[in-house]
Amino acid sequence: MRVLITRPESDSAALAAELGARGHQTLLQPLLVIVPTGAAVDLAGVQAILATSANGIRALAAATAERRVPLYAVGDTSAATARASGFTDVASAAGDVAALVAVVAAALRPEDGRLLHVAGADIAGDLQAMLRAKGFTVDRVVLYRAIPAAALEPAIGDALKAARIDAVLFFSPRTARTFAKLASVAGIVPALGATAAICLSRAVAAEIEALRWRTVKIADRPDRAALIAALSTLAGEGR
């Protein structure tokens, strides 16, 4: 299958390699550009770091040399990024923000110190409020901003218009929302009836369903492995 990856550039290479190994042809259209904020990271009194994206972990690794503070990641991909960045005590919630809250609440005690959420300027789900409701002190440091792309690359727009892309992968509501806007500007919405959308969650799908795709598939779980499994299901149906 010919698959369009819409993730930021830093997240695309490994995914493209994995899909290529499965026999898919990949095209890249990063819809968000990751820009570090340069914010300082204060780990004094922090019993654990919370990360809800791989980009947050990369920015954290660039901002501090400390690698020993326990780190709780929202999913397996973020956890793998943390381990690859040298963090030595990493746990994965293997899910979404609610799953991360459950794992943290079961493993940690509020009296043992504050929690630090490393994040982007735009976040999905109020991790801070959910954990504060359980008695934790939670601070958030904004380490990066995700800037939406200004337009689809002409070659990508042409490929979508000509039905030369079988599926588009969407990992976040903001990415999906950006695609919907840029597809409308590029005048390619009528052509999407020949293409499938593969979405990480229902919240992601809600941002692009109105574009009237050939089909919209939603991963069984909000992680990369489940999204790839949904793509494989589509491939097994003959496209």
LOLOZA-13101 format. One line per field, with one value per residue: residue in three letters; chain; x, y negated, z of N, C-alpha, C, CB in turn. Coordinates in steps of 0.05 Angstrom, whole numbers, plus 5000, padded with zeros to 4 digits. Glycine has a CB too. Example, Ala and Ser with C-alpha at 12.3 -4.5 7.8 and 13.67 -1.06 7.14 Angstrom:
<sedrens>
residuo: [ala/ser] $
cadena: [A/A] $
n.px: [5264/5257] $
n.py: [5114/5045] $
n.pz: [5156/5142] $
ca.px: [5246/5273] $
ca.py: [5090/5021] $
ca.pz: [5156/5143] $
c.px: [5264/5258] $
c.py: [5066/4999] $
c.pz: [5156/5157] $
cb.px: [5226/5282] $
cb.py: [5089/5012] $
cb.pz: [5181/5114] $
</sedrens>
This chain:
<sedrens>
residuo: [met/arg/val/leu/ile/thr/arg/pro/glu/ser/asp/ser/ala/ala/leu/ala/ala/glu/leu/gly/ala/arg/gly/his/gln/thr/leu/leu/gln/pro/leu/leu/val/ile/val/pro/thr/gly/ala/ala/val/asp/leu/ala/gly/val/gln/ala/ile/leu/ala/thr/ser/ala/asn/gly/ile/arg/ala/leu/ala/ala/ala/thr/ala/glu/arg/arg/val/pro/leu/tyr/ala/val/gly/asp/thr/ser/ala/ala/thr/ala/arg/ala/ser/gly/phe/thr/asp/val/ala/ser/ala/ala/gly/asp/val/ala/ala/leu/val/ala/val/val/ala/ala/ala/leu/arg/pro/glu/asp/gly/arg/leu/leu/his/val/ala/gly/ala/asp/ile/ala/gly/asp/leu/gln/ala/met/leu/arg/ala/lys/gly/phe/thr/val/asp/arg/val/val/leu/tyr/arg/ala/ile/pro/ala/ala/ala/leu/glu/pro/ala/ile/gly/asp/ala/leu/lys/ala/ala/arg/ile/asp/ala/val/leu/phe/phe/ser/pro/arg/thr/ala/arg/thr/phe/ala/lys/leu/ala/ser/val/ala/gly/ile/val/pro/ala/leu/gly/ala/thr/ala/ala/ile/cys/leu/ser/arg/ala/val/ala/ala/glu/ile/glu/ala/leu/arg/trp/arg/thr/val/lys/ile/ala/asp/arg/pro/asp/arg/ala/ala/leu/ile/ala/ala/leu/ser/thr/leu/ala/gly/glu/gly/arg] $
cadena: [A/A/A/A/A/A/A/A/A/A/A/A/A/A/A/A/A/A/A/A/A/A/A/A/A/A/A/A/A/A/A/A/A/A/A/A/A/A/A/A/A/A/A/A/A/A/A/A/A/A/A/A/A/A/A/A/A/A/A/A/A/A/A/A/A/A/A/A/A/A/A/A/A/A/A/A/A/A/A/A/A/A/A/A/A/A/A/A/A/A/A/A/A/A/A/A/A/A/A/A/A/A/A/A/A/A/A/A/A/A/A/A/A/A/A/A/A/A/A/A/A/A/A/A/A/A/A/A/A/A/A/A/A/A/A/A/A/A/A/A/A/A/A/A/A/A/A/A/A/A/A/A/A/A/A/A/A/A/A/A/A/A/A/A/A/A/A/A/A/A/A/A/A/A/A/A/A/A/A/A/A/A/A/A/A/A/A/A/A/A/A/A/A/A/A/A/A/A/A/A/A/A/A/A/A/A/A/A/A/A/A/A/A/A/A/A/A/A/A/A/A/A/A/A/A/A/A/A/A/A/A/A/A/A/A/A/A/A/A] $
n.px: [5017/5007/5025/5012/5048/5037/5062/5106/5172/5213/5189/5178/5215/5229/5179/5167/5208/5191/5142/5159/5187/5145/5126/5101/5095/5119/5102/5120/5091/5100/5058/5062/5111/5164/5186/5234/5226/5265/5259/5276/5291/5271/5288/5288/5264/5230/5195/5182/5181/5133/5112/5079/5088/5133/5162/5165/5199/5246/5258/5265/5310/5347/5348/5366/5418/5407/5387/5367/5320/5257/5215/5152/5118/5068/5057/5082/5116/5134/5160/5200/5230/5248/5282/5319/5342/5372/5349/5341/5303/5245/5176/5118/5052/5023/4979/4930/4922/4889/4902/4955/4950/4926/4967/5008/4982/4976/5028/5058/5064/5031/5057/5111/5137/5138/5109/5131/5108/5129/5119/5085/5064/5010/4963/4931/4879/4874/4922/4948/4906/4877/4912/4922/4873/4877/4910/4963/5020/5030/5070/5078/5120/5132/5163/5167/5139/5088/5084/5037/5038/5042/5021/5001/5051/5064/5072/5049/4996/4982/4987/4947/4902/4903/4891/4933/4950/4938/4925/4921/4956/4939/4958/4944/4894/4905/4939/4905/4865/4894/4907/4855/4842/4883/4875/4826/4839/4875/4841/4830/4793/4747/4772/4786/4754/4774/4812/4836/4829/4869/4865/4889/4854/4785/4778/4815/4795/4748/4762/4770/4730/4689/4708/4695/4720/4743/4742/4743/4786/4796/4845/4850/4872/4903/4958/5020/5029/4978/4954/4983/4967/4913/4921/4942/4898/4866/4897/4892/4841/4843/4862] $
n.py: [5024/4953/4905/4848/4811/4769/4748/4708/4692/4715/4760/4791/4823/4874/4898/4899/4934/4981/4991/4996/5044/5078/5080/5035/4974/4910/4842/4776/4724/4679/4649/4618/4577/4584/4542/4524/4493/4475/4473/4476/4534/4554/4598/4604/4633/4666/4725/4757/4756/4739/4758/4742/4747/4766/4724/4689/4717/4718/4664/4656/4688/4657/4613/4624/4660/4698/4764/4801/4794/4823/4838/4832/4853/4839/4878/4936/4922/4871/4886/4919/4881/4851/4888/4896/4847/4848/4849/4882/4906/4924/4925/4949/4928/4950/4930/4879/4811/4819/4871/4864/4832/4870/4908/4878/4861/4910/4925/4885/4838/4781/4752/4760/4724/4674/4678/4674/4652/4658/4624/4603/4539/4544/4588/4652/4671/4663/4674/4653/4632/4679/4710/4676/4678/4725/4714/4702/4659/4624/4599/4565/4561/4526/4549/4549/4524/4539/4525/4513/4537/4495/4507/4562/4603/4594/4642/4681/4664/4670/4725/4743/4722/4752/4801/4834/4847/4893/4895/4852/4835/4816/4787/4752/4706/4653/4655/4681/4643/4601/4624/4628/4574/4557/4591/4574/4521/4534/4557/4612/4643/4669/4712/4748/4791/4836/4854/4881/4865/4874/4875/4856/4853/4843/4789/4767/4784/4756/4706/4710/4738/4714/4706/4745/4796/4857/4898/4897/4917/4937/4944/5000/4991/4933/4930/4937/4989/5011/4977/4989/5042/5033/5011/5055/5089/5061/5068/5122/5124/5113/5064] $
n.pz: [5000/4989/5033/5071/5117/5170/5213/5257/5233/5264/5285/5243/5213/5237/5237/5182/5166/5192/5167/5115/5119/5123/5073/5052/5014/5031/5041/5062/5100/5141/5187/5230/5259/5302/5352/5398/5463/5497/5551/5621/5661/5723/5770/5824/5882/5854/5847/5805/5733/5684/5620/5561/5508/5455/5434/5477/5511/5481/5480/5535/5544/5518/5549/5600/5636/5671/5684/5719/5749/5761/5705/5677/5622/5572/5533/5497/5455/5470/5517/5497/5469/5513/5539/5498/5500/5544/5595/5657/5690/5672/5659/5624/5609/5571/5541/5544/5569/5614/5628/5642/5688/5722/5727/5751/5799/5824/5833/5859/5915/5940/5981/5974/5941/5888/5822/5754/5694/5630/5571/5510/5482/5469/5494/5502/5541/5611/5648/5693/5725/5735/5766/5808/5832/5858/5899/5887/5877/5820/5769/5707/5652/5594/5539/5485/5423/5376/5311/5262/5195/5136/5087/5045/5015/4945/4914/4947/4950/4896/4890/4924/4898/4852/4869/4886/4935/4984/5039/5096/5154/5219/5280/5321/5347/5333/5289/5253/5248/5226/5176/5153/5146/5111/5067/5049/5032/4991/4955/4951/4975/4950/4925/4964/4972/4952/4986/5048/5118/5175/5242/5307/5351/5372/5382/5348/5298/5296/5278/5224/5199/5171/5120/5085/5071/5037/5074/5146/5195/5262/5312/5356/5405/5436/5410/5373/5353/5351/5314/5268/5263/5249/5199/5173/5174/5138/5092/5086/5068/5016/4997] $
ca.px: [5000/5020/5016/5021/5054/5033/5075/5129/5195/5228/5175/5170/5235/5226/5153/5170/5224/5175/5122/5173/5194/5120/5119/5086/5110/5112/5107/5121/5081/5098/5038/5070/5140/5170/5205/5239/5222/5288/5252/5293/5278/5279/5281/5290/5240/5213/5197/5179/5174/5111/5115/5056/5096/5162/5175/5171/5222/5270/5264/5275/5337/5364/5347/5380/5435/5397/5373/5360/5293/5238/5200/5128/5110/5040/5055/5106/5134/5147/5178/5224/5245/5262/5304/5340/5354/5389/5335/5346/5280/5223/5152/5099/5024/5012/4952/4925/4927/4875/4918/4979/4941/4921/4992/5022/4968/4981/5057/5070/5049/5033/5076/5139/5148/5122/5111/5137/5098/5143/5098/5085/5046/4983/4961/4905/4873/4885/4937/4953/4881/4869/4929/4917/4849/4885/4927/4991/5029/5039/5078/5081/5140/5128/5190/5166/5115/5084/5074/5024/5048/5027/5007/5010/5071/5050/5072/5030/4969/4978/4984/4920/4882/4904/4885/4957/4955/4917/4917/4935/4958/4935/4964/4935/4872/4914/4949/4882/4852/4911/4903/4829/4844/4900/4862/4806/4853/4887/4820/4832/4773/4731/4787/4792/4736/4790/4833/4828/4842/4874/4867/4898/4833/4761/4781/4829/4777/4727/4772/4772/4709/4672/4720/4683/4740/4733/4735/4758/4791/4806/4861/4837/4885/4917/4987/5029/5026/4950/4948/4994/4949/4890/4930/4945/4871/4858/4912/4880/4815/4848/4873] $
ca.py: [5000/4927/4895/4821/4807/4740/4742/4690/4705/4730/4784/4805/4841/4901/4909/4905/4958/5004/4996/5006/5072/5093/5079/5011/4950/4888/4814/4761/4697/4670/4628/4601/4572/4582/4520/4523/4467/4468/4470/4491/4557/4554/4624/4604/4642/4681/4754/4770/4740/4750/4750/4750/4748/4771/4698/4678/4731/4709/4637/4659/4698/4635/4591/4632/4684/4717/4787/4821/4790/4841/4826/4847/4845/4846/4901/4952/4907/4851/4900/4928/4857/4844/4907/4891/4821/4853/4850/4909/4916/4916/4941/4941/4932/4965/4921/4851/4796/4832/4894/4853/4824/4894/4920/4860/4861/4936/4930/4864/4826/4751/4741/4765/4703/4664/4690/4654/4660/4645/4624/4582/4517/4554/4614/4665/4683/4647/4692/4638/4631/4706/4720/4659/4688/4748/4704/4698/4633/4629/4576/4570/4544/4527/4552/4546/4516/4553/4504/4526/4532/4474/4519/4589/4602/4598/4670/4696/4656/4682/4754/4748/4716/4773/4827/4849/4853/4911/4890/4830/4841/4793/4794/4733/4689/4628/4662/4686/4617/4586/4636/4621/4546/4554/4606/4556/4500/4545/4566/4640/4658/4688/4736/4765/4814/4859/4858/4888/4852/4891/4857/4867/4853/4831/4760/4760/4789/4735/4682/4713/4755/4699/4704/4766/4815/4883/4910/4887/4939/4927/4964/5012/4978/4909/4932/4941/5017/5016/4963/5005/5065/5024/5009/5083/5098/5049/5081/5148/5122/5111/5038] $
ca.pz: [5000/4990/5058/5077/5145/5175/5239/5255/5220/5284/5291/5218/5202/5248/5228/5154/5163/5200/5146/5092/5124/5119/5044/5044/5004/5048/5034/5087/5099/5168/5189/5253/5261/5331/5358/5427/5475/5512/5579/5640/5675/5751/5780/5853/5896/5836/5851/5779/5709/5668/5592/5544/5479/5450/5430/5503/5521/5466/5490/5562/5542/5509/5569/5625/5634/5691/5672/5740/5760/5748/5684/5669/5595/5566/5516/5492/5437/5487/5536/5481/5464/5538/5543/5478/5507/5567/5621/5667/5705/5654/5659/5604/5616/5548/5535/5541/5594/5637/5635/5656/5715/5737/5734/5770/5825/5837/5839/5874/5937/5939/6001/5967/5924/5866/5795/5733/5668/5608/5550/5490/5489/5466/5506/5501/5567/5633/5666/5717/5742/5743/5787/5831/5846/5874/5920/5879/5867/5792/5754/5678/5638/5565/5527/5455/5409/5351/5293/5239/5168/5123/5063/5036/4993/4920/4906/4963/4940/4869/4894/4935/4877/4832/4883/4887/4963/4994/5067/5110/5182/5237/5307/5341/5337/5321/5263/5236/5244/5207/5150/5143/5137/5087/5045/5038/5018/4967/4937/4946/4991/4934/4917/4987/4972/4943/5005/5075/5140/5197/5264/5333/5370/5363/5382/5323/5276/5296/5265/5195/5188/5152/5094/5069/5062/5029/5100/5169/5214/5288/5325/5380/5429/5427/5408/5346/5345/5344/5290/5246/5260/5234/5172/5163/5169/5113/5070/5082/5054/4987/4989] $
c.px: [5017/5008/5029/5024/5053/5047/5097/5153/5210/5215/5171/5189/5232/5200/5155/5187/5207/5154/5135/5180/5169/5111/5104/5105/5100/5119/5105/5110/5078/5079/5043/5100/5146/5192/5209/5235/5247/5282/5271/5277/5289/5269/5284/5263/5222/5217/5195/5172/5152/5114/5092/5063/5126/5176/5182/5195/5247/5278/5275/5304/5357/5367/5362/5396/5426/5381/5363/5332/5274/5220/5176/5118/5082/5037/5082/5126/5149/5167/5203/5242/5261/5286/5326/5355/5371/5375/5335/5323/5255/5200/5133/5070/5010/4984/4950/4930/4913/4891/4943/4972/4938/4947/5007/5009/4973/5010/5069/5052/5053/5054/5105/5152/5131/5127/5116/5127/5113/5125/5103/5065/5016/4982/4933/4900/4887/4898/4941/4929/4874/4886/4927/4893/4855/4906/4956/4995/5042/5046/5082/5101/5136/5156/5190/5139/5113/5070/5062/5037/5030/5012/5017/5031/5057/5050/5053/5001/4963/4972/4956/4898/4880/4899/4909/4966/4932/4907/4934/4933/4956/4939/4953/4912/4883/4925/4926/4868/4868/4908/4877/4829/4860/4889/4841/4818/4864/4866/4820/4811/4756/4745/4792/4774/4750/4811/4822/4843/4845/4881/4874/4875/4808/4763/4796/4811/4756/4736/4772/4749/4692/4683/4711/4704/4727/4725/4752/4761/4804/4821/4846/4847/4900/4947/4994/5025/4997/4942/4959/4978/4924/4897/4932/4918/4860/4871/4901/4853/4818/4858/4897] $
c.py: [4975/4912/4867/4819/4777/4731/4721/4706/4723/4757/4802/4826/4870/4914/4916/4931/4983/5011/5006/5036/5090/5092/5055/4990/4926/4861/4798/4733/4689/4646/4610/4600/4568/4562/4519/4495/4457/4464/4487/4513/4558/4581/4626/4613/4659/4711/4769/4750/4754/4739/4760/4750/4754/4744/4685/4691/4722/4681/4638/4668/4676/4614/4598/4657/4705/4740/4807/4817/4809/4826/4844/4836/4855/4872/4914/4937/4886/4864/4909/4904/4849/4863/4902/4865/4824/4853/4879/4922/4907/4935/4931/4947/4947/4956/4891/4837/4808/4856/4886/4845/4849/4907/4904/4862/4888/4939/4909/4853/4796/4740/4745/4744/4696/4680/4668/4665/4644/4647/4603/4560/4525/4583/4625/4679/4667/4665/4678/4639/4659/4717/4702/4668/4712/4740/4699/4668/4638/4602/4584/4551/4548/4526/4549/4535/4531/4533/4518/4518/4511/4485/4547/4586/4609/4628/4687/4689/4669/4712/4760/4743/4739/4800/4845/4855/4870/4905/4867/4837/4816/4801/4775/4716/4664/4633/4667/4660/4600/4597/4628/4592/4544/4569/4588/4533/4509/4556/4596/4657/4677/4714/4756/4790/4839/4868/4864/4871/4872/4874/4870/4870/4841/4800/4751/4762/4766/4710/4685/4729/4740/4697/4726/4784/4841/4899/4897/4910/4927/4950/4975/5000/4953/4911/4940/4969/5022/5001/4978/5030/5057/5020/5036/5095/5087/5062/5108/5148/5116/5084/5032] $
c.pz: [5000/5013/5063/5107/5150/5201/5235/5245/5239/5290/5266/5208/5211/5238/5198/5150/5171/5178/5121/5094/5120/5090/5035/5032/5021/5035/5060/5082/5129/5170/5213/5254/5291/5336/5388/5438/5490/5542/5597/5654/5703/5763/5811/5865/5879/5841/5825/5757/5694/5639/5576/5515/5477/5446/5457/5515/5507/5476/5519/5562/5534/5531/5595/5620/5654/5677/5693/5752/5746/5728/5676/5642/5589/5550/5511/5475/5453/5506/5521/5475/5489/5543/5523/5484/5533/5594/5631/5682/5691/5656/5637/5614/5594/5541/5531/5568/5618/5647/5651/5684/5732/5746/5755/5798/5839/5846/5858/5896/5936/5958/5995/5949/5901/5840/5775/5706/5647/5583/5529/5498/5487/5476/5503/5527/5589/5654/5693/5736/5752/5766/5812/5847/5863/5896/5912/5872/5840/5779/5725/5667/5608/5551/5497/5446/5383/5332/5269/5213/5154/5099/5059/5015/4967/4911/4921/4954/4914/4872/4906/4914/4857/4844/4883/4915/4974/5022/5078/5140/5199/5266/5328/5329/5323/5293/5244/5229/5224/5178/5138/5132/5111/5063/5032/5022/4992/4947/4932/4960/4974/4927/4939/4989/4962/4963/5033/5096/5163/5221/5291/5353/5358/5362/5357/5299/5273/5280/5234/5182/5167/5124/5075/5055/5051/5054/5121/5189/5239/5302/5350/5406/5419/5427/5379/5336/5336/5319/5265/5242/5244/5205/5159/5157/5142/5089/5064/5068/5024/4978/5007] $
cb.px: [4981/5016/5023/5002/5081/5004/5086/5135/5214/5231/5148/5168/5263/5227/5131/5184/5248/5161/5106/5198/5205/5099/5104/5071/5105/5126/5086/5149/5053/5126/5011/5058/5149/5178/5194/5268/5198/5299/5223/5305/5284/5266/5299/5297/5226/5219/5177/5157/5200/5083/5142/5033/5089/5165/5157/5147/5219/5264/5238/5258/5339/5353/5319/5359/5464/5379/5392/5381/5285/5220/5217/5106/5130/5027/5042/5099/5118/5126/5164/5215/5227/5242/5294/5327/5333/5409/5306/5369/5281/5233/5138/5104/5010/5013/4933/4897/4917/4847/4926/4991/4914/4904/5010/5022/4938/4974/5072/5077/5058/5007/5070/5141/5175/5127/5086/5167/5067/5171/5071/5077/5051/4974/4969/4904/4882/4864/4964/4961/4859/4871/4958/4915/4827/4897/4927/4997/5050/5018/5104/5055/5169/5111/5201/5173/5114/5066/5097/4994/5050/5046/5014/4986/5094/5064/5101/5033/4968/5002/5006/4916/4890/4931/4861/4980/4959/4926/4921/4922/4983/4907/4994/4958/4855/4936/4966/4863/4849/4941/4905/4808/4857/4928/4850/4789/4876/4906/4822/4859/4755/4721/4814/4791/4712/4803/4851/4832/4826/4898/4840/4919/4840/4737/4797/4854/4763/4720/4800/4798/4691/4668/4750/4665/4759/4754/4740/4744/4808/4783/4888/4841/4904/4909/4998/5059/5033/4932/4961/5024/4942/4879/4956/4960/4852/4864/4942/4877/4798/4824/4851] $
cb.py: [5000/4912/4914/4800/4819/4734/4767/4677/4684/4715/4778/4785/4831/4901/4888/4882/4956/4998/4970/4990/5075/5082/5103/4999/4946/4891/4803/4759/4696/4662/4640/4613/4548/4609/4492/4532/4468/4442/4479/4471/4584/4530/4646/4576/4620/4674/4763/4792/4736/4742/4760/4732/4722/4789/4680/4682/4761/4708/4619/4679/4721/4622/4584/4637/4677/4703/4802/4820/4760/4855/4820/4844/4857/4823/4894/4978/4894/4835/4925/4942/4834/4846/4937/4889/4800/4833/4839/4908/4907/4913/4942/4956/4906/4994/4930/4845/4767/4840/4911/4829/4808/4914/4923/4831/4857/4958/4930/4841/4837/4739/4753/4792/4712/4635/4707/4646/4655/4658/4620/4593/4493/4552/4614/4686/4712/4629/4700/4610/4619/4725/4720/4630/4695/4770/4724/4715/4620/4644/4563/4569/4550/4503/4578/4572/4485/4579/4485/4518/4558/4452/4502/4605/4623/4582/4681/4689/4626/4677/4765/4729/4690/4773/4841/4836/4827/4940/4915/4802/4856/4780/4796/4714/4681/4615/4687/4705/4601/4588/4667/4623/4529/4565/4632/4544/4488/4567/4551/4650/4638/4674/4727/4750/4809/4853/4832/4918/4826/4911/4842/4850/4838/4840/4752/4779/4816/4727/4676/4727/4764/4671/4705/4754/4822/4898/4941/4862/4961/4916/4953/5042/4997/4885/4953/4935/5036/5007/4934/5013/5076/4998/4994/5100/5090/5019/5083/5162/5099/5117/5016] $
cb.pz: [5024/4963/5081/5066/5153/5177/5252/5282/5209/5309/5303/5196/5209/5279/5232/5139/5181/5226/5140/5087/5152/5138/5038/5069/4974/5075/5012/5097/5084/5180/5191/5280/5243/5341/5347/5432/5495/5501/5584/5661/5660/5767/5768/5864/5907/5806/5871/5780/5692/5680/5581/5550/5465/5425/5414/5522/5518/5436/5489/5578/5522/5484/5576/5647/5640/5712/5653/5761/5757/5769/5659/5691/5574/5551/5490/5479/5414/5502/5548/5455/5455/5561/5540/5450/5511/5568/5619/5686/5735/5625/5687/5578/5621/5553/5557/5531/5590/5628/5610/5640/5713/5721/5708/5760/5821/5817/5814/5855/5965/5944/6028/5954/5914/5861/5788/5732/5665/5602/5563/5462/5471/5436/5536/5477/5568/5646/5654/5710/5726/5719/5778/5822/5825/5857/5942/5854/5887/5776/5766/5663/5647/5555/5535/5441/5405/5355/5284/5238/5151/5113/5038/5026/4999/4898/4909/4993/4938/4851/4913/4960/4863/4818/4870/4871/4980/4993/5084/5104/5189/5233/5310/5350/5360/5339/5264/5250/5270/5215/5152/5165/5159/5093/5055/5061/5036/4974/4912/4954/5006/4909/4906/5013/4955/4916/5007/5081/5149/5190/5267/5344/5396/5380/5407/5319/5278/5325/5274/5188/5211/5163/5097/5048/5084/5012/5099/5182/5202/5306/5333/5380/5444/5444/5428/5344/5367/5367/5291/5252/5288/5246/5170/5183/5192/5113/5078/5109/5067/4973/4991] $
</sedrens>
